[in-house]
Amino acid sequence: MQCVRAWRSLNSLCRVAHHKAWKRSQSHTAAARLDLSGIYPPIATPFTAKEDVDYQKLEENLQKYAKIPFKGLVVQGSNGEYPYLAVEERVEVVRMVKQSLPAGRLLIAGSGCESTRATIQLTQKMAAAGADAVLVVTPCFYKGKMDSRALIHHFTKLADSSPVPVVLYSVPANTGLELPLDAVVELSQHPNILGVKDSGGDITRIGLIVHKTKARDFQVLAGSAGFLMAAYCVGAVGGVCALANVLGQELCELERLCVSGRWEEARVLQQRLIEPNAAVTRKLGVPALKQAMEWFGFHGGSCRSPLQPLTEAESQQLRRDFSSNGWL
């Protein structure tokens, strides 16, 4: 009887191990197929006057983005105000975007939460809603304890269970926490971790990540238009750039110039993008991005509270940052 019980226990363990290995193999195959190279706007979330998600205005933005040669869209990233949306809203926005996305374009959904358990659950919902991959920000509320050991554990457990490939997301300006280099290098070995979006702006770090992961199929995306050309120079494959919500054609042109090695033309264009990019990111943030979107024919509108609209002085500064570089 004891032998029978032991055999049943062993058989059950083997089935579980086989299932996990199968899932890992399936995710690895998907990750190996997915090419991230190109430009992605981290799309903004329009709201109504009552601060509900305005799906009609979102659809109109998507129709305009469909005419720009983006590789895909990042949905529910930092510029989508994801911390202010309920889980159901985050998933519904992804589902709606998927329905409108042209064939062949990637949908990368932000699914980061503070706990590993919640991140896994939301990742599964995002995959079911149509995401091709997930962009996962570092947990940061207990940032003093988010060392390499904790973050490697977090992202490994997620990648083990995710039905779609995972892209790491380091954005220290918002989280107060940079994903450590040693953690990125170790996580790059996981077959279901596809790459990293690095928004820190340290080009030596980006170059080092590319260098230390070059033996693996690990892809690095610049997290800002302000250093896109420099990131391409050290081996990045693309960018997730807030400014692409406003100057999408121009960001795609910069990508084209870099990839084709036309560095002098790329340098001139890159320099004209630095000030407007800084204005809609580190200087004035999402309210400035939404204001600029209105100027360029997109629906930006107001942010969800507690984010506030720009002051008159801030709006004037934003206009100067664009107009002085020939964009307005």
Secondary structure, 3 states (H helix, E strand, C coil): CHHHHHHHHHHHHHHHHHHHHHHHHHHHHHHHHCCCCEEECECCCCECCCCCECHHHHHHHHHHHCCCCCCEEEECCHHHCHHHCCHHHHHHHHHHHHHHCCCCCEEEEECCCCCHHHHHHHHHHHHHCCCCEEEEECCCCCHHHCCHHHHHHHHHHHHHHCCCCEEEEECHHHHCCCCCHHHHHHHCCCCCEEEEEECCCCHHHHHHHHHHCCCCCCEEEECCHHHHHHHHHCCCCEEECHHHHCCHHHHHHHHHHHHCCCHHHHHHHHHHHHHHHHHHHHHCHHHHHHHHHHHCCCCCCCCCCCCCCCCHHHHHHHHHHHHCCCCC
